[in-house]
Amino acid sequence: MITRYLTAHRAHDTATAVTAFTREATVIDDGNTYEGTEAIGKWLDRSATEFTYTIHLTGAQQTDATRYIATHHLEGNFPGGIIDLRYQFTLRDGLIERLVIEP
C-alpha cells in the first residue's frame, strides 16, 4: 500500500492514492490533520497543485510489524525550496491507517 500511495502521489493520481488508506485514516502534514478519505483526497489534490517540486526517495525502513518510515528529498518552488521529509506510515489490515509527514 505504501508503494501504491507514493507512486500515485508522484503521478498526481488522487483517486488511486486514496485507495491505499483506510476509510478512517489520518494524515498529519505541515501542522494540519486530515481525517477520513474525503479530507485526505482534498489534501492530495491541493498538494498536487499548490507547488511544483521533485521528490526522491532517499531511505526506507520498517520500524515494527505495522510501522514504516520513508525519507524523501524534495526540491521545488515551496518556501525554502529544499527539504528532507520523513513519511511515517502506520498500517492496519494492509492499508495506511496513519501518515505523519515531518522534517
Phi, psi and omega in degrees: 000323180298315180297319178301313179300308184298318179295314180294320180298315178299326181273002183059036179259081184300318182303317179285319181301318182295331181291350178277351184256151169292159181301326183254025182298159177235136173238132175241119183214130175053040177079004179246148179245132179239123184242129179089156186293332178294312179295321179295319177299317178295319177299315180297316179299315180294317182292334180286337185247345185292318182223160173254130182202161170256150180225130181230129175291124180247349179188154178208142177206151173260124183265336171197194187298334184234003184240137181222150176234128175242124180260131182235145174254123180245140173225133181181200184263025174274163179306127182095328173077334181218135177203149171252126183240144175259121175262109183258111184259140168238128182255151172217127180053039176080003179239163179281120179263329183210137175225123176243123180247121181204158178295000000 
